[in-house]
Structures are given as structure tokens and as C-alpha cells.
Amino acid sequence: MRGAILLFPLLSLIGCKDQPDFDARYEKASAEIEARAKAMDADIAESEAAATVAGQTGAKPTPKIEPGGKIPRVAPEPLPETANPTNPPPSSGE
């Protein structure tokens, strides 16, 4: 029993690892987000290039994002005639 009591604190200290600090976790997360963003940009560029080659470029140019993440305002476009909102059919009351 004494051996277990003396062994428990030793095992507790061995099991505790030094956790990374905030700066290390932030750098790791930042690098991962940057890698994901670059991969997404590459995928978008590849699909745009394929669409250009196929002659299927979009009718509207995508708005340029200004520094600071702001997207310039554009005039709203009306809905197409086939997309008129409708009300649901009346309920039979049952």
C-alpha cells in the first residue's frame, strides 16, 4: 500500500506534459489556415482557367474585395420572372 502511495505522485508527474503556450498554438493555427487559403485560391484559379478555356466564363465579373475585407456595393438585380414568390395552398383545416 505504501508503494502505491509513493508511486502515484511519480506517475502523475510523468503523465503531465508541458502544454504549448498560446503563441505556439496561434502560430500553428495561423500556418494551417494560410495553407488552406492557398489551396482554395489554387482550386478557384484552376476552375476559372478551365471555365475560360471552355468558354463558360460568368456573365458578371466577381466584385473585387478591397483591403480590409470590404466588398463594394452593387445595385440589386430583380428576380427572374420564373422566380415569383407564392403563398402555400390553403389548409383544409384537418
C-alpha positions as CSV (number, residue, x, y, z in Angstrom):
1,M,0.0,0.0,0.0
2,R,2.9,2.4,0.8
3,G,4.4,1.6,-2.5
4,A,1.2,2.6,-4.3
5,I,1.1,5.9,-2.3
6,L,4.7,6.7,-3.2
7,L,4.3,5.6,-6.9
8,F,1.1,7.6,-7.6
9,P,2.7,11.1,-7.4
10,L,5.6,9.9,-9.6
11,L,3.2,8.5,-12.2
12,S,1.2,11.7,-12.0
13,L,4.3,13.8,-12.9
14,I,5.2,11.5,-15.7
15,G,1.7,11.8,-17.2
16,C,1.7,15.6,-17.2
17,K,3.3,17.0,-20.3
18,D,4.2,20.6,-20.8
19,Q,1.4,22.2,-22.8
20,P,2.3,24.5,-25.7
21,D,1.7,28.2,-24.9
22,F,-0.7,30.5,-26.7
23,D,1.9,31.8,-29.2
24,A,2.9,28.3,-30.3
25,R,-0.8,27.3,-30.8
26,Y,-1.5,30.6,-32.6
27,E,1.4,30.1,-35.0
28,K,0.3,26.5,-35.7
29,A,-3.3,27.5,-36.4
30,S,-2.2,30.5,-38.5
31,A,0.0,28.4,-40.7
32,E,-2.8,25.8,-41.1
33,I,-5.3,28.5,-42.1
34,E,-2.8,30.1,-44.5
35,A,-2.2,26.7,-46.2
36,R,-5.9,26.1,-46.5
37,A,-6.4,29.5,-48.0
38,K,-3.7,29.0,-50.6
39,A,-5.2,25.6,-51.5
40,M,-8.6,27.2,-52.0
41,D,-7.1,30.0,-54.1
42,A,-5.4,27.5,-56.3
43,D,-8.6,25.5,-56.8
44,I,-10.5,28.6,-57.7
45,A,-7.9,29.7,-60.2
46,E,-7.8,26.3,-61.7
47,S,-11.6,26.2,-62.1
48,E,-11.7,29.7,-63.6
49,A,-9.0,28.8,-66.0
50,A,-10.9,25.7,-67.1
51,A,-14.1,27.7,-67.5
52,T,-12.3,30.3,-69.6
53,V,-10.9,27.6,-71.8
54,A,-14.3,26.0,-72.2
55,G,-15.9,29.4,-72.9
56,Q,-18.1,29.3,-69.9
57,T,-17.0,32.5,-68.2
58,G,-19.5,34.0,-65.8
59,A,-21.8,36.7,-67.1
60,K,-21.0,39.0,-64.2
61,P,-17.5,39.7,-63.0
62,T,-16.9,39.0,-59.4
63,P,-16.5,42.1,-57.3
64,K,-13.0,42.9,-56.2
65,I,-12.5,42.7,-52.4
66,E,-11.0,45.9,-51.1
67,P,-8.3,45.8,-48.5
68,G,-9.9,45.4,-45.1
69,G,-12.3,42.8,-46.4
70,K,-14.9,45.2,-47.7
71,I,-16.9,44.3,-50.8
72,P,-18.1,47.3,-52.9
73,R,-21.9,47.7,-53.1
74,V,-23.6,47.0,-56.4
75,A,-27.2,47.7,-57.5
76,P,-29.6,44.8,-56.7
77,E,-30.9,42.8,-59.6
78,P,-34.6,42.0,-59.9
79,L,-35.6,38.4,-59.6
80,P,-36.2,36.5,-62.9
81,E,-39.9,36.1,-64.0
82,T,-39.8,32.4,-63.2
83,A,-38.9,33.0,-59.6
84,N,-42.1,34.8,-58.4
85,P,-42.8,34.2,-54.7
86,T,-46.0,32.3,-54.0
87,N,-48.1,31.6,-51.0
88,P,-48.7,28.0,-49.9
89,P,-52.0,26.4,-50.7
90,P,-54.7,27.0,-48.1
91,S,-55.1,24.3,-45.5
92,S,-58.1,22.1,-45.4
93,G,-58.4,22.5,-41.7
94,E,-57.9,18.9,-40.9
